[in-house]
């Protein structure tokens, strides 16, 4: 029934992310998706309890994705880490344009991806547990990355490709430092000597 192109129901689910506990073993060859497994195995049995805060917390923690549970004659339930921008909610920041300095270009004019080194403040949290949460958050947002073991206490670091400049948190941890790779060779664009307070492109940015 979930495979029908057109159907009617009193409850519908929209999901953006990856629910690893529900990923079929056959991958792309499977007859169902992780979303379908989650809906049938977990969400459907809990439908009558869905308004309870404890149930929503459980689903949010289990899925680690962005979920919209839309119901007939009842409020829509929004679970997960959404991005709010002028009253509109997005599941990530890929909709935004970005550029350098005072100039911005649309996504269609973007250069090749930059490489960013990101440091997160994890406070007193256990480093391995924090790193696992960060990895899951990055994977759910389809970000290419490599974790970095820099040995700094209270921090978790990673390198990522084309990491959104508007992001200030990952998995709930604040970004405390960011360095973006010199990929284009700024000398070609007349940026010599601008490293000390000039209009250097924002590939060097501390959040």
Secondary structure, DSSP 8 states (H G I E B T S, - for coil): -TT-SS---SEEEEEES--GGG--TTGGGSSS-HHHHHIIIIIGGGGGGTTSHHHHHHHHHHH-SEEEEEETTEEEEEES--EEETTEEESSSTT--B-STT--B-GGG--S--EEEEEEE-TTS-HHHHHHHHHHHHHHTT--EEEE----TTEEEEEEES--TT--EETTEEEEEEEE---S-GGGGT-TTTTTTS---TTB---
